[in-house]
Amino acid sequence: MTSRRQVLTQSAALIGAASAGMVLPARAQSTKIRIGLMLPYTGTFAQLGIACDNGFRMALEEKGNKLGGKDIEYFKVDDESEPSKGVENANKLVQRDKVDVLVGTVHSGVQMGIHKVARETGVLNIIPNAGMHAATRALCAPNVFRTSFTNSQPTLALGNVMVQKGHKKAVWITWKYAAGDEAGEGFKQGYLAAGGTIVKELGLPFPNVEFQALLTEIASIKPDAVACFFSGGGASKFIRDYAAAGLAGKIPLYGSGFLTEGLLDDELAPSAQGIITTLHYSTSLATKRNDAFRLAYAKAFKMQPDVYAVQGYDAGQLLIQGAAAVNGDFSNKKTLYTAMENAVIDSPRGKWTMSKAHNPVQDMYVRVVKGKENVVQGVAAKALSDSGAGCKLA
């Protein structure tokens, strides 16, 4: 299945930005369901985008590549993790390719562009990763569903775990940008409610990775523990620098699960041992459902899945349930959306349901780094829901 990982070529035609009141172009009833995949296939987040794509297609392949009895036609756009092109790229799929559903994306800044187009045109949008709050809070929409998380969900579950381990005074550190702010919101809410005290909040501009001065400050503060939100290459460097500063053996490090997700290779693993995170999935989750998923994914793609693959897979499962309810007729929006709202997703992460604001209500797991795995120690929070604050759907 190497073809799924091939880099996209640039699309030829460019279509203008969305304007208020724009509606989907009319087209004759098709015998095929047109699916638009708008994900990063190149650049920093390419691995994440490819994993979402792989998982999504795998779910549909398990159903014979049909939705509601209809064949599927795919259209792809590389969003390049470039927010300035978000509206333009979404319109390529909606206005030019006339897709029935737009699946995307990873980067929250790009997702805001997709969200603008989805709200203005009414196209069904399934978000397989981007965790920005607005999509399922103040800017929620009946045609927008998320199969991943909000940025504050994993860290909301983290505080109680830390306090239960006796770490009642913590430093919080993250990048100063929207995802870091929202993750910090969740940590603060959960940690303070559990009886913890945040003695210092530290930050640096995204994507700066010059951590040394902040690590020196942490060493001088001597908190019970440090909690953080970093991901990707920045997370890897933070973990290595934390260990090199001599803090790993003295001040326990906690984080949103993205701190260690997909990063535990031979180079990083020695510095990451013992780090505790909370997230809605781990490859080590010992269930028959997860074992079967991991085996099927490994056979198909010659690699192990990660949380991004699971979120893409569940985006496919959600769409399958919706399409079945309308026999592939996506113009029957009321029945389609109701079916998706009421879906129970039998996921490798564990069964989950959709909140009234269209965000997963899901378990958050406690994971500790052992070797090159995030080993599940237990459940940090059962059926955890985001607040959905400001959402007017319900």
Helices and strands as residue ranges (DSSP letters): G 2-5, E 32-39, H 46-61, E 66-67, E 70-78, G 83-85, H 86-91, I 92-96, E 101-103, H 108-121, E 124-127, G 133-136, E 144-146, H 153-156, H 158-164, E 169-176, H 178-193, E 197-205, H 212-221, E 225-229, H 232-244, E 253-256, G 257-259, H 269-272, E 276-279, H 288-301, H 307-325, H 333-341, E 344-345, E 352-354, E 360-370, E 373-384
